[in-house]
Amino acid sequence: MIPFLDLKKLNQRFQTEFETQFQSFLQNGTYIKGDRVAEFERLFAAYCGSQYCIGTANGLDALTLILKGYMHLGKLQKGDQVLVPSNTFIASILSIINAGLKPVLVEPNETSFNIDISGIESHYSQNIKAIIVVHLYGQLVEMDPVKSFCKEHNLLLIEDAAQAHGAENDKGEKAGSLGNAAAFSFYPAKNLGALGDGGAVTTNDKDLAEAIQLLGNYGSSQKYKFGAIGINSRLDEIQAAWLTIKLRRLDADNALRRNIANQYATQINNPKITLPNYSGSLDHVFYVYVVRVKDRDDFIKYLKINGVGSHVHYPVSPNLQNALKSHKFGSYPVSERIHNSVVSIPLNPILTDHEVKHIVDVLNAY
Ligand SMILES: *Cc1c(COP(=O)(O)O)cnc(C)c1O
């Protein structure tokens, strides 16, 4: 069986380096907000090409803290509306609700799976004050038209970059530097994954960076003095030490992912399976490789019988989730079609050539 993702094997590549760091971590005795977090924040900001990076406890907090940070600065008001794609992991939408704002779902482009300018224009109203774009599956959103739109309408542009660490546009700009602020998740399965939960915000906005530092640390900038109603959302030293080691390999790992995606694109040739659109450029880091089929249950069963693990990102469109019922989002046919037909097949830096070939053969024989 080729598992969808063997995290243990993936992380074992870093074991020796980490053991050295772990010893020094134990000797040091600082667990939160120490040198390791500061060092990782500095390295990750530089990697993304942004001025500031603030570690958080997870990706959902990173998103929520960006929104709460803007509210703290008076740039967003309670009840303001925020555009967000209708096909995303629910965290993108929850962050808006949890910050006291109102999500307005936007149908994606069915070819790219991403939000695009036509969707944004058709869902825009005067009540919209910000847009969260999601670089879904690791593919960058086409940002230039979105940026111009935000400038024209004075909207905040926030990236949910939880699936897109290292994705880069044709100007060499990376996810995390393409809007006013960006949220990352270091959930273990992500392209840059921790040994538990973790997240970060990147931004060039000094005021926002300070607001997020404050709000993520109980609203305190000085010990036991509280200037705002904050939360506790910090990155741990041990996760920062691990992420610093893993960051060095991120570009190489993303290149391995793209290489496998290129093999799938050229070698899988089955009219029953629709492959994702991919130009071959650096703007996709293939957090997951998502194909579409008519009868998903049948396809997944077939894969399993033939020794190929799979996963569904994601099975139910957020507008149909029970948790969001009270928002009365209505129907989102494009999004629902996508959620009904997508299947993610294995794609990660530790797949062997032999495994890739087996996966290609199995898909071609379906
Ligand atoms: C993983 C993910 C998140 C949330 O990250 P957590 O660290 O699990 O809180 C947010 N948005 C997207 C698109 C994600 O894939």
The ligand as an SDF file (V2000), in Angstrom:
LIG
                    3D

 15 15  0  0  0  0  0  0  0  0999 V2000
   -4.4730   24.0660    7.3540 C   0  0  0  0  0  0  0  0  0  0  0  0
   -5.2410   25.2580    6.9170 C   0  0  0  0  0  0  0  0  0  0  0  0
   -5.6350   26.2680    7.7980 C   0  0  0  0  0  0  0  0  0  0  0  0
   -5.5720   26.1590    9.2770 C   0  0  0  0  0  0  0  0  0  0  0  0
   -4.3740   25.8280    9.8280 O   0  0  0  0  0  0  0  0  0  0  0  0
   -4.3050   25.1490   11.2740 P   0  0  0  0  0  0  0  0  0  0  0  0
   -2.8590   25.2350   11.5920 O   0  0  0  0  0  0  0  0  0  0  0  0
   -4.7970   23.7430   11.1470 O   0  0  0  0  0  0  0  0  0  0  0  0
   -5.1280   25.9620   12.1980 O   0  0  0  0  0  0  0  0  0  0  0  0
   -6.2240   27.4060    7.2830 C   0  0  0  0  0  0  0  0  0  0  0  0
   -6.4630   27.5310    5.9720 N   0  0  0  0  0  0  0  0  0  0  0  0
   -6.1400   26.5690    5.0900 C   0  0  0  0  0  0  0  0  0  0  0  0
   -6.4320   26.7770    3.6450 C   0  0  0  0  0  0  0  0  0  0  0  0
   -5.5380   25.3960    5.5370 C   0  0  0  0  0  0  0  0  0  0  0  0
   -5.2460   24.4300    4.6560 O   0  0  0  0  0  0  0  0  0  0  0  0
  1  2  1  0
  2  3  1  0
  2 14  2  0
  3  4  1  0
  3 10  2  0
  4  5  1  0
  5  6  1  0
  6  7  2  0
  6  8  1  0
  6  9  1  0
 10 11  1  0
 11 12  2  0
 12 13  1  0
 12 14  1  0
 14 15  1  0
M  END
$$$$
